[in-house]
């Protein structure tokens, strides 16, 4: 069965995620049809969702205006996988400490926007990630830090002793931008199991080992 992957495309780096999820599908032996999500009505057809980086205030406003926000919440409640990166993670979180961000609350973490400070606004670093055998080349761009982590949230990676990648049930969130490197392992980790099943498919095991 071909999987349908939806990339939330109201704003942000959409085409890179579309490419990365296609590559991750290939690695896992799954064909993936990618749809861009700009209005309501598409999310319910999607097996996987990607919430890209961009500007969290704009993304969250448009998601609510377009009626996409509640569809994403229903997708998560159905146990279907989501990969949320950078601004996407800010939107997915429970609180971003900023009234202009309308959080979805699908990942039980709080975040601090632009928390890395000016001189380290953007950088790349090899990052140890739980479930990956070798370090991942993590690109941080005006990245958020994760603050409080709810019970049941697994920290997948830390930078300077602070979480920068987490898993909360079907939602994997990263402060960095895995779609900006040719390495699709984070997309694989968030969206597929070892046998190439989408995380929510019958019999899928969400325990990665790759
Ligand atoms: N600083 C942005 C925000 O707070 C996120 C940056 C990004 O997604 N690269 O929305």
Boltz pocket constraint, residues with backbone or C-beta under 6 A from the ligand:
constraints:
  - pocket:
      binder: B
      contacts: [[A, 52], [A, 53], [A, 54], [A, 55], [A, 56], [A, 57], [A, 85], [A, 86], [A, 87], [A, 88], [A, 90], [A, 113], [A, 114], [A, 141], [A, 142], [A, 143], [A, 144]]
      max_distance: 6.0
